[in-house]
């Protein structure tokens, strides 16, 4: 398994994007794999909670990508 590329979760990039409509997107990107996930934020919910929730989904997707490429 030495050839298996391990994804470094500490390198996940977080971008908060303000749209012209006033809505905001949260984008998570892992630069090595190129995997990216974005979600429109709910203005009625805490950004921190939404970030934690999206990070959980993103890490599950990264883990799945690691197992399919192994």
Secondary structure as GFF3:
##gff-version 3
##sequence-region A 1 70
A	DSSP	three_ten_helix	9	11	.	.	.	ID=ss1
A	DSSP	beta_strand	12	18	.	.	.	ID=ss2
A	DSSP	beta_strand	24	30	.	.	.	ID=ss3
A	DSSP	beta_strand	36	40	.	.	.	ID=ss4
A	DSSP	alpha_helix	47	69	.	.	.	ID=ss5
###
